[in-house]
Amino acid sequence: MNAEAARKRESAGPRAGALQSVVTPASAAPVADGGAGSAASTVGALPADATGLEPYSRRPRLRRRLLVAGPLIVALAGLLLWFNTGRYAGTEDAYVKADKVTISAQVAGPIAAVGVRENQRVRAGDELFRIDERPYRIALAGAEAELAAVATELDSIKASLRQKNEELRLAHTNRDFAAREFERQSELARKKLNSGAAVDEVRYKLDVALQQISVTEQARAQHLSRLNGNPELPLEQYPAYQAARASRDAAALDLERTVVRAPFAGIASKTPQRGQYVATGSAVMSVVGADEVWIEANYMETDLTHVRVGQPVSVEIDSYPGRQWRGTVQSISQATGAEFSVLPPQNASGNWVKITQRIPLRIAIEPRTDDPPLRAGMTATVAIDTGDRHTLKALLGRIGGPVGEHPAAVPDGSVNSAP
């Protein structure tokens, strides 16, 4: 049997031999001098590599230590991270913004000349392009002629009114003479000194004189109404002249609008081609402001708890890694981005799913002379220094507070816990 055990130890290797030596009963070894000899013989029976058994005896204790210390280390690291991250509110949903306007044509026509190139810097008032002005010059000439014709017509009406006034005085004179003649002929007729035909003739002349006065007064009133009831007014105050002058001014304005100028300083973009036909109100090109830029950051509503206007901001532009800009929170939008969408959410109909909304912030950048150029649309990463820090009291309040319960408002403005 001992020979068979020896063969097994040789096949299992030195480690198996060491284990077999440890578990061999004391009776299997020769005994000398009682217990002391037994212990000595046992120690002497250990192989030379028996010290390799120590790691196996230490592994259970190391595993227990790791099971206890590991979660503690993770919890401590989480607490340190939580205490140090409450001060800054950051987001990568931020972009460089600048004044941008689409230049539209206010009059129609083919483009006769283009005064700028693509991406050329322009100043306020610089000519961008020019529309063919010949039709508008012709229209202005016609409007000026119409204005002159109206002025001449008003002068003619005033002259006609003066003529009617004289005719009215003449009609009154003829009426007075016919009335006196009718009285004389009537007196002679009563004395049988003339015939009845003579009386009828003078009566006819009196009637004609009276009718002439009425006709002249109607014509005078017509001329007076065309002069706004007052022939002494200046020419510029008559409605007909004002309408003609407005037409002339509109034609002059259309002629002026054939030259399109830059509304502010910036960079010309999407420039048109010469000969291109543009319609009234159609977009032709764009001008992007270059002197004043800002950052528009879209924060989640849950990140704005401690954000206030005027707080300092750190800005990093993705195009310039490693470089930082300083800024301040200039304004906070009064509505979320969803409120400005074409189809705003209708939360009162159908099934409702709560989605955290984003609120735009405008961040003013402090310019520096050595800053590289910022272009509209560049992506940025911003961090707002709110000055707020997480405290142990706040943490305990979050842990100890009842889950699912919220304070309910009461009429006097205080809050009570919901039952």
Long-range contacts (C-beta under 8 A, 24 or more apart in sequence): 14-47, 14-49, 15-49, 15-52, 17-47, 18-46, 18-47, 18-49, 18-50, 18-52, 18-53, 19-53, 21-45, 21-46, 21-47, 21-50, 22-46, 22-50, 22-53, 79-395, 82-390, 82-395, 83-389, 83-390, 85-390, 86-388, 86-389, 86-390, 87-385, 87-386, 87-387, 87-388, 87-389, 88-383, 88-384, 88-385, 88-386, 89-299, 89-303, 89-304, 89-306, 89-307, 89-383, 89-384, 89-386, 90-381, 90-382, 90-383, 90-384, 91-297, 91-298, 91-299, 91-300, 91-303, 91-381, 91-382, 92-379, 92-380, 92-381, 93-297, 93-298, 93-299, 93-358, 94-295, 94-296, 94-297, 94-298, 94-315, 94-363, 94-379, 94-380, 94-381, 94-382, 95-295, 95-296, 95-377, 95-378, 95-379, 95-380, 96-293, 96-294, 96-295, 96-317, 96-374, 96-375, 96-376, 96-377, 96-378, 96-379, 96-380, 97-293, 97-294, 97-295, 97-296, 97-362, 97-376, 98-266, 98-288, 98-289, 98-290, 98-292, 98-293, 98-294, 98-374, 98-375, 98-376, 99-264, 99-266, 99-288, 99-289, 99-292, 100-286, 100-287, 100-288, 100-289, 100-376, 101-263, 101-264, 101-286, 101-287, 102-283, 102-285, 102-286, 103-128, 103-260, 103-263, 103-283, 103-284, 103-285, 103-286, 103-287, 104-281, 104-282, 104-283, 104-284, 105-131, 105-257, 105-260, 105-278, 105-279, 105-280, 105-281, 105-282, 105-284, 106-254, 106-257, 106-260, 106-280, 106-281, 107-131, 107-136, 107-254, 107-257, 107-258, 107-280, 108-277, 108-278, 108-279, 108-280, 109-135, 109-136, 109-258, 109-277, 109-278, 110-275, 110-276, 110-277, 110-278, 111-272, 111-273, 111-274, 111-275, 111-276, 111-277, 111-278, 111-284, 112-274, 113-274, 114-271, 114-272, 114-273, 114-274, 116-268, 116-271, 117-268, 117-271, 118-268, 118-269, 118-270, 118-271, 119-267, 119-268, 119-269, 120-267, 120-268, 121-265, 121-266, 121-267, 121-268, 121-290, 122-262, 122-265, 122-266, 122-267, 122-268, 122-287, 123-262, 123-265, 124-262, 124-263, 124-264, 124-265, 125-261, 125-262, 126-261, 126-262, 127-259, 127-260, 127-261, 128-260, 128-261, 128-262, 128-268, 128-271, 128-285, 128-287, 129-260, 129-271, 129-272, 129-284, 129-285, 130-258, 130-259, 130-260, 131-257, 131-258, 131-259, 131-260, 131-278, 132-258, 133-255, 133-258, 133-259, 136-251, 136-254, 136-255, 136-258, 137-255, 139-251, 139-254, 139-255, 140-248, 140-251, 140-252, 140-254, 140-255, 142-251, 143-244, 143-247, 143-248, 143-250, 143-251, 143-252, 144-248, 144-251, 146-244, 146-247, 146-248, 147-241, 147-244, 147-245, 147-247, 147-248, 149-244, 150-240, 150-241, 150-243, 150-244, 151-235, 151-241, 151-244, 153-240, 154-227, 154-235, 154-238, 154-240, 154-241, 157-223, 157-226, 157-227, 158-227, 158-231, 160-223, 161-220, 161-223, 161-224, 161-227, 161-231, 164-216, 164-219, 164-220, 164-223, 165-220, 167-216, 167-219, 168-213, 168-216, 168-217, 168-220, 171-209, 171-212, 171-213, 171-216, 172-213, 174-209, 174-212, 175-206, 175-209, 175-210, 175-212, 175-213, 177-209, 178-202, 178-205, 178-206, 178-208, 178-209, 179-206, 179-209, 181-205, 181-206, 182-206, 260-284, 262-287, 263-287, 264-289, 265-289, 265-290, 265-291, 266-290, 266-291, 288-375, 288-376, 289-376, 290-373, 293-365, 293-374, 293-376, 294-330, 294-362, 294-363, 294-364, 294-365, 295-327, 295-362, 295-363, 295-365, 295-380, 295-382, 296-360, 296-361, 296-362, 296-363, 297-360, 297-361, 297-363, 297-380, 297-382, 298-337, 298-358, 298-359, 298-360, 298-361, 299-358, 299-359, 299-361, 300-356, 300-357, 300-358, 300-359, 301-336, 301-356, 301-357, 301-358, 301-359, 302-356, 304-332, 304-359, 305-388, 306-386, 306-387, 306-388, 307-332, 307-361, 307-384, 307-386, 308-386, 311-384, 311-385, 311-386, 311-387, 312-384, 312-385, 313-363, 313-382, 313-383, 313-384, 313-385, 314-382, 314-383, 314-385, 315-363, 315-365, 315-380, 315-381, 315-382, 316-380, 316-381, 316-382, 317-374, 317-378, 317-379, 317-380, 318-378, 318-379, 318-380, 318-381, 319-372, 319-378, 320-372, 323-372, 325-365, 325-366, 325-368, 325-371, 326-365, 326-366, 327-363, 327-364, 327-365, 327-366, 327-382, 328-363, 328-364, 328-366, 329-361, 329-362, 329-363, 329-384, 330-362, 330-363, 330-364, 331-361, 331-362, 332-359, 332-361, 332-362, 333-359, 333-360, 333-361, 333-362, 335-359
